[in-house]
C-alpha cells in the first residue's frame, strides 16, 4: 500500500484511498498508521505493517464511480 493509492475489495464492494500516514501515535503504542478514506466518506487508520486483507490495487476512476454510486456529479439532483 502507498500514499495516493486506490484499492478495492471485490467481494465486499468497498473502495479505499490511502491519503496519508500518521506520526507515531502515543495512543497506539507509537505505531505508524496509514490514513484511508472509503467510498462512503468514512476515515480510518490501520497499521502500516498490517494492511487490510482482500484488497487489490484499483484506480481513481473506479473509486470515483463507487463514490458517486452511478450518479453523474455534473448534473444537479432532485431533492
C-alpha angles and dihedrals in degrees: 000000000000139000110274092022125132124217138180136198100215096199096048097036092228119143125200133197117196106220102174150314132266129235112249103297117225090204091057102047092271092298121157114229136194113238112222138179124205130213090264093060097256121141122213142156136219134180116277090230094050111051119182115275122245099025120127132189115283134166141242094262093058091044092051092048090052091044093055092037094217095315115129104237092205094061123073116245127225118248 
